[in-house]
Amino acid sequence: MLSSLVSSSRIPASDWLLAETVRLHEEHSGRHRDDQTANTLGRDAGGGFARRLARRAAALPAAAAVRSDLQRLRRLLIRLAVMVLVIGALAGALAAIASTTEREIDVLLAAASLLLLPSFMLLMWATLMLVTRPARASASLSGGLVGLGLRRLGPRLLEGPLAGETVSAMAGLLATGPGRWLLATIAHAFWVVYSLAALLVLTILFSAAQYDLSWGTTLLSEQAMVDLISGLAWFPAVLGLVEPPTADWILAGRRGVAADAVRAEWARFLLALVAVYGLLPRLLLALLSGVLGRMGLRRMDLDTAQPGYLRLAGTLLDEEDALIHGDAPPLAPAVERRRQANADGPPLLVGVELERREWPVALPGLAWQALGRADSRSQRRQLLAAVEGFVVPPSALIAQCSALRTPDEGTGRFLAALADRADTVLVVWLDEIDRLASREVPARERIADWLQLTGRVGGRLVVLDADRPDSSALAELLDLVGVEP
């Protein structure tokens, strides 16, 4: 049943943002004492794990401030998008003016100056969308401007206590699949208004002044130019924007065009090139990206394998659903665990949601067998399977936990399941205790929370910072695992 609950992780973008903001805050600062009302509402919400996480986040005291900040961020995003469109319109107008500075215009050069950059950016966008995963936002001019503006201006305009995490959550949304389509919509809209502005300026200039449009070549033959212009005119002709050009009409353009009717035809030809190869593909892609982005934002995929969410599984999921924490019954005062008489194997070490990167660490006088870290759902499953495979029973199971994390029922179930399968004593080693001061978390309260949890799972707690091990705490740890100092 857990597989269906965890896999059913799609929620609206507003709930996704709120849940992610809370997760980022709790992973950085640690959870304070659980709001039991929020936990109860999340558990009673039913449905998938993601839905329960979103309901819990919405019931926390900081939820109202986060929602207000999210509304401000949405307004900021809209303003940034409008600014991008204004820049696109100005760029298109300036490009059109730059291509018509002389009264004699080379049609192909003018078309190249207006279309080469948009075409190159379109090719780059398509390549990045094909070869990159949704871990990074779309690399485009407009996407870069929006992302930069969001990170620079967002924290300054927000007022809630979780302003930094709110901006990070919004940035994370823009890096997901739906977020990439949202940025793609803005990117294509930029080039749509660019092309529209260029067409408008060209139409005004061609209507208000007389321009002589022609083409020329130094290296290519006339036949090559006829084939090139005919190829460029094929699609606009299919759409009915221009008449299919003849070779005589094309060749007449090399010597300059004197007749008013022919001059107008070349002007329409240039406008058709900009409309068909600049405006049309971007307009279609903007509409497609907008539809895909809107559909995706309605059903965002919440990554429930994040450690911040996994710690809540035991609290929000029913016991029979909490496979990632083993099949242990609800936590209750446990009997004292004892090591087996023939437990001659070295103690086993597991790391549970540690922030330190280098692992395992070394402690003087203690040799262990490091099984691995339990930072994800798959790692926890692997550890639960690994502790049962020892021919010589281990002398102890050491769970190295971080004091930066608030202990919860899910972690307790996992530790109890590990100790049950290892069939030995459980020692909870509370590490990283010295880092609590930088986060303004009272060490005494955090140790009391871990002591209470350790007692419920039948373990013994040792508070020992691996960076600066205290001799008395180290001696206690050696004694608990059966090693003589």
C-alpha positions in Angstrom: 0.0 0.0 0.0 3.0 2.3 0.6 4.0 2.1 -3.0 0.7 3.6 -4.1 0.8 6.2 -1.4 4.3 7.4 -2.1 4.0 7.2 -5.9 0.8 9.3 -5.7 2.9 12.4 -5.2 1.3 14.9 -7.5 -0.2 18.0 -6.0 -1.0 21.6 -7.2 1.9 24.0 -7.5 0.7 26.1 -4.6 0.7 23.1 -2.2 4.1 22.0 -3.7 5.7 25.4 -3.0 4.3 25.4 0.6 5.5 21.9 1.4 9.0 22.6 -0.1 9.4 25.8 1.8 8.6 24.0 5.1 11.0 21.2 4.2 13.8 23.5 3.3 13.3 25.4 6.6 13.2 22.2 8.7 16.2 20.6 7.0 18.2 23.8 7.6 17.1 24.8 11.1 15.7 21.5 12.4 12.1 21.0 13.4 10.9 22.4 16.6 8.6 20.4 18.7 6.0 19.0 16.4 2.7 20.8 16.0 0.5 17.9 16.9 -2.6 19.6 15.3 -0.7 19.9 12.0 0.5 16.3 12.2 -3.0 15.1 13.0 -4.6 17.0 10.1 -1.9 15.8 7.7 -2.4 12.2 8.8 -6.2 12.4 8.6 -6.1 14.1 5.1 -5.8 10.6 3.6 -4.6 10.0 0.0 -1.0 9.9 -1.0 2.0 10.9 1.1 2.4 14.1 -0.8 -1.1 15.2 0.0 -0.6 14.5 3.7 2.7 16.5 3.6 0.9 19.4 1.9 -1.9 19.3 4.4 0.5 19.3 7.3 2.5 22.2 5.9 -0.7 24.2 5.4 -1.7 23.7 9.1 1.6 24.9 10.5 1.6 28.4 12.1 4.0 29.8 9.5 1.8 28.7 6.6 -0.1 32.0 6.3 3.0 34.1 6.1 4.5 31.7 3.5 1.4 31.9 1.3 1.5 35.7 1.5 5.1 35.6 0.4 4.3 33.3 -2.4 1.6 35.7 -3.7 4.3 38.5 -3.7 6.6 36.2 -5.6 4.0 35.5 -8.2 3.4 39.2 -8.7 7.1 39.7 -8.9 7.4 37.0 -11.5 4.6 38.6 -13.6 6.4 42.0 -13.4 9.6 40.4 -14.5 7.9 38.7 -17.4 6.3 42.0 -18.5 9.8 43.6 -18.3 11.2 40.8 -20.4 8.4 41.4 -23.0 9.1 45.2 -23.0 12.8 44.5 -23.6 11.9 42.1 -26.4 9.7 44.7 -28.1 12.5 47.3 -27.9 15.1 44.9 -29.2 12.9 44.0 -32.2 12.2 47.7 -33.0 15.9 48.6 -32.8 16.8 45.6 -35.0 14.3 46.7 -37.6 15.6 50.3 -37.5 19.2 49.1 -37.7 18.5 47.1 -40.8 16.9 50.1 -42.6 19.4 52.8 -41.9 20.1 53.2 -45.7 17.4 53.8 -48.3 18.9 50.9 -50.4 18.3 47.7 -48.5 19.9 44.3 -49.2 16.9 42.0 -48.6 19.0 39.0 -47.5 21.2 41.0 -45.2 18.2 42.6 -43.6 16.5 39.2 -43.2 19.7 37.8 -41.7 20.1 40.6 -39.2 16.5 40.1 -38.0 16.4 36.3 -38.0 19.8 34.9 -37.3 19.9 35.6 -33.6 16.3 34.4 -32.9 17.0 31.2 -35.0 20.3 30.5 -33.1 18.5 31.0 -29.7 15.7 28.7 -30.8 18.2 26.0 -31.8 20.0 26.4 -28.5 16.8 26.2 -26.5 15.7 23.0 -28.4 19.1 21.4 -27.8 19.1 22.2 -24.1 15.5 20.9 -23.7 16.5 17.6 -25.3 19.8 17.0 -23.6 19.3 18.4 -20.1 17.1 17.0 -17.4 14.5 19.0 -15.4 17.1 19.6 -12.7 18.0 22.9 -14.3 15.8 25.7 -15.6 15.7 26.5 -19.3 18.8 28.4 -20.4 17.4 31.3 -22.3 17.7 35.0 -22.3 14.3 35.6 -20.8 14.7 32.6 -18.4 18.0 34.0 -17.2 16.6 37.5 -16.7 13.6 36.1 -14.7 15.8 33.8 -12.6 18.3 36.6 -11.8 15.5 39.0 -10.9 13.8 36.5 -8.7 16.9 35.7 -6.7 18.0 39.3 -6.4 14.7 41.0 -5.7 12.7 38.2 -4.0 14.2 38.2 -0.5 14.1 42.0 -0.4 10.4 42.1 -1.1 9.2 39.3 1.2 8.2 39.8 4.8 7.6 36.3 6.2 10.0 34.5 8.6 10.8 31.9 5.9 11.6 34.4 3.1 14.8 32.7 2.1 13.3 29.2 1.9 10.3 30.6 0.0 12.6 32.0 -2.7 14.6 28.8 -2.9 11.3 26.8 -3.2 10.2 29.1 -6.1 13.6 28.7 -7.8 13.3 24.9 -7.3 9.8 25.0 -9.0 11.3 26.8 -12.0 13.9 24.0 -12.3 11.2 21.3 -12.5 9.5 20.1 -15.7 6.5 22.4 -15.5 8.8 25.2 -14.4 10.9 24.8 -17.5 7.8 25.0 -19.7 6.8 28.1 -17.8 10.2 29.7 -18.5 10.0 28.5 -22.1 6.7 30.3 -22.5 8.3 33.5 -21.4 11.3 32.9 -23.6 9.2 32.3 -26.7 6.9 35.3 -25.8 10.1 37.4 -25.8 10.8 36.5 -29.4 7.2 36.8 -30.4 7.1 40.5 -29.3 10.5 40.9 -30.9 9.2 39.8 -34.2 6.0 41.7 -33.9 7.8 44.9 -33.1 10.2 44.4 -36.0 7.3 43.8 -38.4 5.4 46.8 -37.1 8.5 49.1 -37.4 9.2 47.8 -40.9 5.6 48.3 -42.0 5.6 51.8 -40.8 9.0 52.6 -42.4 8.0 51.0 -45.7 4.7 52.9 -45.7 6.2 56.3 -44.8 9.3 56.3 -47.0 10.6 54.8 -50.2 13.2 52.1 -49.9 14.9 50.3 -52.8 15.2 46.6 -51.9 17.7 44.4 -53.8 20.1 41.6 -53.4 23.7 41.1 -54.4 26.5 38.5 -54.4 30.2 38.4 -54.9 31.0 34.7 -54.9 27.8 32.9 -55.6 26.3 32.5 -59.1 23.0 34.0 -60.0 21.4 30.5 -60.2 22.5 29.8 -56.7 20.8 33.0 -55.5 17.7 32.1 -57.4 17.6 28.7 -55.7 18.2 30.3 -52.3 15.5 32.9 -52.6 13.1 30.5 -54.1 13.7 28.1 -51.2 13.1 30.9 -48.6 9.9 32.0 -50.4 8.4 28.5 -50.6 6.9 28.3 -47.1 5.5 31.9 -47.2 4.1 31.2 -50.6 2.4 28.0 -49.3 0.8 30.1 -46.6 -0.4 32.6 -49.2 1.7 35.5 -47.9 3.6 36.0 -51.2 3.3 34.9 -54.7 5.7 32.1 -55.8 8.7 34.0 -57.2 9.9 33.5 -60.7 13.5 33.4 -61.8 13.0 36.6 -63.8 11.5 38.4 -60.9 14.4 37.3 -58.6 17.1 38.3 -61.2 15.5 41.7 -61.7 16.1 42.4 -58.0 19.8 42.3 -58.4 20.0 45.4 -60.4 17.7 47.4 -58.1 13.9 47.7 -58.4 12.5 50.8 -59.9 8.8 50.0 -60.4 6.6 50.7 -57.5 4.7 47.4 -57.7 7.9 45.4 -57.8 9.4 47.4 -55.0 6.3 46.6 -52.9 6.6 42.9 -53.7 10.1 42.8 -52.3 9.0 44.7 -49.2 6.2 42.2 -48.7 8.8 39.4 -49.3 11.0 40.7 -46.5 8.0 41.1 -44.1 6.9 37.5 -45.0 10.3 36.1 -44.1 10.2 37.8 -40.7 6.6 36.6 -40.0 7.1 33.0 -41.1 10.6 32.3 -39.9 10.7 34.6 -36.9 7.1 35.1 -35.5 5.3 31.9 -36.5 7.5 29.2 -34.8 7.9 31.2 -31.6 4.1 31.8 -31.4 3.3 28.1 -31.8 6.0 27.1 -29.3 4.8 29.8 -26.8 1.2 28.4 -27.0 2.5 24.8 -26.6 4.8 25.6 -23.7 2.0 27.6 -22.0 -0.4 24.7 -22.2 2.2 22.1 -21.0 3.3 24.4 -18.2 -0.3 25.1 -17.1 -1.1 21.4 -17.1 2.1 20.5 -15.2 1.5 23.1 -12.5 -1.8 21.5 -11.7 -0.1 18.2 -10.8 3.4 18.8 -9.5 5.5 15.8 -8.6 6.7 16.1 -5.0 9.9 14.2 -4.3 8.9 12.4 -1.2 12.3 10.7 -1.0 13.9 13.8 0.4 15.2 13.3 3.9 13.0 16.1 5.3 9.9 14.2 4.0 11.1 10.7 5.0 11.4 11.8 8.6 7.7 12.5 8.6 6.6 9.2 7.0 6.3 7.5 10.3 4.1 10.4 11.6 1.9 10.9 8.6 1.6 7.4 7.2 -0.3 4.5 8.8 1.9 1.9 10.4 1.2 -0.7 7.7 2.2 1.8 5.1 5.6 2.7 6.6 7.6 0.1 4.8 10.6 2.4 4.6 10.9 2.2 8.4 10.4 -1.6 8.6 7.5 -3.5 9.9 7.8 -2.5 13.6 4.7 -1.9 15.6 3.9 1.5 17.0 6.6 2.8 19.2 6.1 2.0 22.9 8.5 1.6 25.9 10.8 -1.2 24.7 12.4 -3.9 26.7 16.2 -3.6 27.1 18.1 -5.1 24.2 20.9 -7.6 24.9 23.7 -8.9 22.8 23.9 -12.5 22.0 26.3 -14.8 23.8 28.3 -15.5 20.7 28.3 -11.9 19.5 32.0 -11.8 18.5 31.6 -9.7 15.5 32.6 -6.0 15.3 30.0 -3.4 16.0 28.0 -2.2 13.1 27.8 1.5 12.2 25.1 3.2 10.3 24.8 7.0 9.6 21.3 8.4 9.9 20.7 11.8 8.1 24.0 13.3 9.0 25.1 16.6 7.6 28.8 15.8 7.6 30.1 14.8 4.2 33.1 12.6 5.2 31.8 9.3 6.6 32.6 7.1 8.4 34.7 9.1 10.8 37.4 7.5 13.1 37.3 7.3 16.8 40.3 6.2 18.9 40.2 2.7 20.2 37.1 1.7 18.3 36.9 -0.4 15.1 33.6 -1.0 13.5 32.0 -2.3 10.3 30.4 0.6 8.5 27.2 -0.6 6.7 26.3 2.7 5.1 24.2 5.8 5.4 20.4 6.0 5.7 19.6 9.3 4.0 17.0 8.0 1.5 14.3 5.4 1.2 16.3 3.0 -0.9 19.3 3.3 1.5 17.1 2.4 4.4 15.7 -0.6 2.6 19.3 -1.8 1.8 20.3 -1.4 5.4 17.3 -3.3 6.7 18.3 -6.2 4.5 22.0 -6.0 5.2 21.9 -6.3 9.0 20.4 -9.8 8.8 23.2 -11.3 6.8 26.0 -11.8 9.4 27.1 -15.3 10.3 28.9 -14.0 13.4 26.5 -11.7 15.4 27.7 -8.1 15.9 28.5 -6.9 19.4 26.4 -3.8 18.9 24.5 -1.7 16.4 25.7 2.0 16.5 23.4 4.5 14.9 25.3 7.7 14.3 22.5 10.4 14.3 22.7 14.2 13.9 21.8 16.5 16.8 20.8 19.0 14.1 17.8 16.8 13.3 14.7 16.7 15.4 13.9 13.0 16.4 10.6 11.8 15.1 8.6 8.6 15.2 9.7 7.6 11.7 13.4 7.6 12.7 12.5 5.7 15.8 10.7 3.0 13.9 13.7 2.6 11.5 16.2 2.3 14.4 13.9 -0.2 16.2 13.6 -2.3 13.0 17.4 -2.2 12.5 18.1 -3.4 16.0 15.4 -6.1 15.8 16.9 -7.6 12.7 20.5 -7.3 14.0 19.4 -8.9 17.3 21.9 -7.0 19.4 22.2 -3.9 21.6 21.4 -0.5 20.1 23.6 2.5 20.8 22.4 5.9 19.5 25.4 8.1 18.9 24.3 11.7 18.9 26.8 13.6 16.7 27.2 17.2 15.5 26.1 18.5 18.9 28.5 21.5 18.7 26.8 22.8 15.6 23.5 23.5 17.5 24.8 26.8 18.8 25.1 28.3 15.4 21.4 27.5 14.8 20.3 28.9 18.2 18.8 25.5 19.2 19.0 24.7 22.9 21.2 21.6 23.2 19.6 20.5 26.4 16.1 20.2 24.9 17.4 18.5 21.8 19.3 15.9 23.9 16.2 15.3 26.0 14.2 14.6 22.8 16.7 12.1 21.6 17.0 10.5 25.0 13.2 10.0 25.1 13.2 8.4 21.6 16.2 6.2 22.4 14.5 4.9 25.5 11.3 4.0 23.5 13.3 1.9 21.0 15.3 0.1 23.7 18.6 1.8 23.1 21.3 3.7 24.9 22.2 7.3 24.1 25.8 8.7 23.9 26.4 12.4 23.1 29.7 12.6 21.4 30.9 15.1 18.8 33.2 13.3 16.4 35.2 16.5 15.6 36.1 17.0 19.3 35.5 13.7 21.1 35.1 13.9 24.9 37.1 11.3 26.7 34.3 10.4 29.1 31.7 10.1 26.4 34.2 8.0 24.3 34.8 5.7 27.2 31.0 5.3 27.7 30.6 4.5 24.0 33.3 1.8 24.2 31.7 0.3 27.2 28.3 0.1 25.6 29.6 -1.7 22.5 31.6 -4.1 24.5 35.1 -2.8 23.9 37.5 -2.4 26.8 39.1 1.1 26.8 
